[in-house]
Amino acid sequence: MDTTLDPVLDLKLALWVFLGLLPIDAAFLALNAIHLQALDGNAPAWLQNSVFSIHLELGLSEGAEYLQSALTALVVGLMARRLRAPILWVLCALNAWMALDNALALHERMGWRLGRNVFDGMTLGLNRPEDLGELIAFALIGTGFLILLALTWRTASPRARRIAAILSTAVAAAAFFGVGVDAFHSSPWARDFETLAATVEDGGESLMLSLGCALAVGCYAAGRPRRPATTTTLAEA
């Protein structure tokens, strides 16, 4: 049965994939909450292990995010190859960058160097110079990808443009949490509820990565070759 509701997006499949990933994200958020309780002595001591934190690099939650971003990059790359669409290759590279950046803390390293060596300790109201450096690093990288998207948009087919618009929405949402909420978390205004801000940042980013993965799968499925519909003639009847 054909469930494609849109020429470029199998909405039903995308929804099922997202609903399948949602319990995983919820489980990691629950583990993080129990981990915080364990640190306060209100849960078993073995849950104090930082591997249960959603903030730990190479932790359980972060590992799931790496896999989601890598899968999204793979699916978008397959679509780019099938449609011969450079704009989708840009989005493939962007998702691959997100996976590598998340795993190797690339923007944090760039931010530290910029904050300490280039901006000479300037903070512009943030908590640390490296926080400002991270924002500048995000801005530089994001601007580079936006320029590439703009250049490839001009020659992209209508179908590739629509797919790019759908997938870019999820990337922008992830950036809102990963950059916008992170900037707030790094500011003096978040000092009274740092734990909540950090949870919203990482939890929201994880949900948006799941959404991006689901949309990529839905777009890929919508473009799969279809079997020609069979008709029954009066003579056959």
C-alpha positions as CSV (number, residue, x, y, z in Angstrom):
1,M,0.0,0.0,0.0
2,D,1.4,3.4,-0.9
3,T,1.5,5.7,2.1
4,T,3.3,8.6,0.5
5,L,1.4,11.7,1.4
6,D,3.8,14.1,-0.3
7,P,5.9,13.7,-3.4
8,V,9.1,14.3,-1.4
9,L,8.2,13.0,2.0
10,D,6.6,9.7,3.2
11,L,5.1,11.4,6.2
12,K,3.6,8.2,7.7
13,L,7.0,6.4,7.7
14,A,8.8,9.5,9.0
15,L,6.3,9.7,11.9
16,W,6.8,6.0,12.7
17,V,10.6,6.3,12.7
18,F,10.4,9.4,15.0
19,L,8.0,7.6,17.4
20,G,10.5,4.7,17.4
21,L,13.4,6.9,18.3
22,L,11.4,9.0,20.8
23,P,11.4,6.3,23.6
24,I,15.2,6.1,23.3
25,D,15.6,9.8,23.8
26,A,13.1,9.6,26.7
27,A,15.1,6.7,28.3
28,F,18.3,8.7,28.2
29,L,16.6,11.7,29.8
30,A,15.2,9.5,32.5
31,L,18.6,7.9,33.1
32,N,20.1,11.4,33.4
33,A,17.5,12.4,35.9
34,I,18.1,9.3,38.0
35,H,21.9,9.9,37.7
36,L,21.4,13.4,39.2
37,Q,19.4,11.9,42.0
38,A,22.2,9.4,42.6
39,L,24.7,12.2,42.9
40,D,22.5,13.6,45.7
41,G,22.3,10.3,47.4
42,N,18.7,9.6,46.5
43,A,19.4,6.6,44.1
44,P,21.7,3.6,44.0
45,A,25.4,4.6,44.1
46,W,26.2,2.7,40.9
47,L,24.1,5.2,39.0
48,Q,26.6,8.0,39.9
49,N,28.7,6.8,37.0
50,S,29.0,9.7,34.6
51,V,28.2,7.3,31.7
52,F,24.6,7.8,32.5
53,S,24.8,11.6,32.1
54,I,23.5,13.1,28.8
55,H,26.3,15.6,29.0
56,L,29.2,13.2,28.9
57,E,31.2,13.1,25.7
58,L,31.3,9.5,24.4
59,G,28.6,8.6,26.9
60,L,25.5,6.4,26.2
61,S,23.3,9.3,25.2
62,E,26.0,11.0,23.1
63,G,26.8,7.7,21.4
64,A,23.2,7.4,20.2
65,E,23.4,11.0,18.8
66,Y,26.5,10.1,16.9
67,L,24.8,7.1,15.3
68,Q,21.7,9.2,14.4
69,S,23.7,11.9,12.8
70,A,25.8,9.4,10.9
71,L,22.7,7.5,9.7
72,T,21.1,10.8,8.6
73,A,24.3,11.7,6.7
74,L,24.3,8.3,5.0
75,V,20.6,8.5,3.9
76,V,21.0,12.1,2.7
77,G,24.1,11.0,0.8
78,L,22.2,8.2,-0.9
79,M,19.5,10.7,-1.9
80,A,22.1,13.1,-3.3
81,R,23.6,10.3,-5.4
82,R,20.2,9.2,-6.7
83,L,19.1,12.7,-7.6
84,R,22.5,14.0,-8.5
85,A,21.8,17.0,-6.3
86,P,24.8,19.0,-5.0
87,I,22.6,20.7,-2.4
88,L,21.9,17.4,-0.8
89,W,25.6,16.6,-0.8
90,V,26.1,19.8,1.2
91,L,23.4,18.6,3.7
92,C,25.1,15.2,3.8
93,A,28.4,16.9,4.7
94,L,26.6,19.1,7.3
95,N,25.2,16.1,9.1
96,A,28.6,14.3,8.9
97,W,30.1,17.4,10.4
98,M,27.5,17.3,13.2
99,A,28.4,13.7,14.0
100,L,32.2,14.4,14.1
101,D,31.8,17.6,16.0
102,N,29.6,15.9,18.6
103,A,32.0,13.0,19.0
104,L,35.3,14.9,18.9
105,A,34.2,18.2,20.5
106,L,35.6,20.1,17.5
107,H,33.8,23.4,18.1
108,E,34.8,23.3,21.8
109,R,38.4,23.0,20.8
110,M,38.1,25.8,18.2
111,G,36.3,27.9,20.8
112,W,39.0,27.4,23.4
113,R,41.7,28.5,20.9
114,L,39.7,31.5,19.7
115,G,38.7,32.6,23.2
116,R,42.2,32.3,24.6
117,N,44.5,33.1,21.7
118,V,42.5,35.4,19.4
119,F,40.1,37.3,21.6
120,D,42.6,37.5,24.5
121,G,40.2,36.6,27.3
122,M,37.2,38.7,26.1
123,T,33.8,37.3,27.1
124,L,31.2,39.9,26.0
125,G,29.0,39.0,29.0
126,L,29.4,35.2,28.8
127,N,30.9,33.2,31.6
128,R,34.2,32.3,29.9
129,P,36.3,33.4,26.9
130,E,35.9,29.9,25.4
131,D,32.1,30.3,25.5
132,L,32.5,33.3,23.2
133,G,34.9,31.4,21.1
134,E,32.4,28.6,20.6
135,L,29.8,31.0,19.4
136,I,32.2,32.5,16.9
137,A,33.2,29.1,15.7
138,F,29.6,28.1,15.2
139,A,29.0,31.3,13.3
140,L,31.9,30.8,11.0
141,I,31.0,27.1,10.3
142,G,27.3,27.9,9.9
143,T,28.0,30.7,7.5
144,G,30.2,28.5,5.4
145,F,27.4,25.9,5.1
146,L,24.8,28.6,4.4
147,I,26.9,30.0,1.5
148,L,27.3,26.5,0.0
149,L,23.5,25.9,0.4
150,A,22.8,29.2,-1.3
151,L,25.2,28.5,-4.2
152,T,23.7,25.0,-4.8
153,W,20.1,26.1,-4.4
154,R,20.3,28.1,-7.6
155,T,20.9,25.0,-9.7
156,A,18.9,22.5,-7.7
157,S,15.8,20.8,-9.1
158,P,12.4,21.6,-7.4
159,R,12.4,18.2,-5.8
160,A,15.9,18.6,-4.4
161,R,15.0,22.1,-3.1
162,R,11.9,20.8,-1.3
163,I,13.9,18.0,0.3
164,A,16.6,20.4,1.3
165,A,14.1,22.7,2.9
166,I,12.6,19.9,4.9
167,L,15.9,18.6,6.2
168,S,17.3,22.1,6.8
169,T,14.4,22.7,9.2
170,A,15.5,19.9,11.5
171,V,19.2,21.1,11.3
172,A,18.1,24.6,12.3
173,A,16.1,23.2,15.2
174,A,19.1,21.2,16.4
175,A,21.2,24.3,16.1
176,F,18.7,26.3,18.2
177,F,19.3,24.0,21.1
178,G,23.0,23.3,20.5
179,V,23.9,26.9,19.9
180,G,21.1,29.2,21.2
181,V,20.3,27.4,24.4
182,D,24.0,26.7,24.9
183,A,24.7,30.4,24.7
184,F,22.1,31.1,27.3
185,H,23.5,28.3,29.5
186,S,26.9,29.9,29.2
187,S,25.6,33.3,30.4
188,P,25.2,34.7,33.9
189,W,21.3,34.6,33.5
190,A,21.4,30.8,33.8
191,R,23.3,30.6,37.0
192,D,20.2,29.8,39.1
193,F,19.1,26.9,37.0
194,E,22.2,25.6,35.2
195,T,21.1,22.0,35.5
196,L,17.7,22.7,33.8
197,A,19.3,24.7,31.0
198,A,21.9,22.0,30.3
199,T,19.2,19.4,30.2
200,V,17.0,21.4,27.8
201,E,20.1,22.0,25.6
202,D,21.2,18.4,25.3
203,G,17.7,16.9,25.5
204,G,16.3,19.2,22.9
205,E,19.2,18.7,20.6
206,S,18.8,14.9,20.8
207,L,15.1,15.1,20.0
208,M,15.8,17.3,16.9
209,L,18.5,14.9,15.7
210,S,15.9,12.1,16.0
211,L,13.5,14.3,14.0
212,G,16.1,14.9,11.3
213,C,16.9,11.2,11.0
214,A,13.2,10.4,10.7
215,L,12.6,13.1,8.0
216,A,15.7,11.9,6.0
217,V,14.3,8.3,6.0
218,G,10.9,9.6,5.0
219,C,12.3,11.7,2.1
220,Y,14.4,8.7,0.9
221,A,11.4,6.4,1.0
222,A,9.2,8.8,-0.9
223,G,11.7,8.8,-3.8
224,R,11.9,5.1,-4.1
225,P,11.0,3.6,-7.5
226,R,7.3,2.6,-7.6
227,R,5.7,-0.3,-9.4
228,P,3.3,0.8,-12.1
229,A,-0.3,0.5,-11.0
230,T,-2.2,-2.4,-12.4
231,T,-5.6,-1.9,-13.9
232,T,-8.3,-4.4,-14.6
233,T,-10.0,-4.1,-18.0
234,L,-13.7,-5.0,-18.6
235,A,-12.5,-7.9,-20.7
236,E,-10.4,-9.3,-17.9
237,A,-13.3,-8.8,-15.5
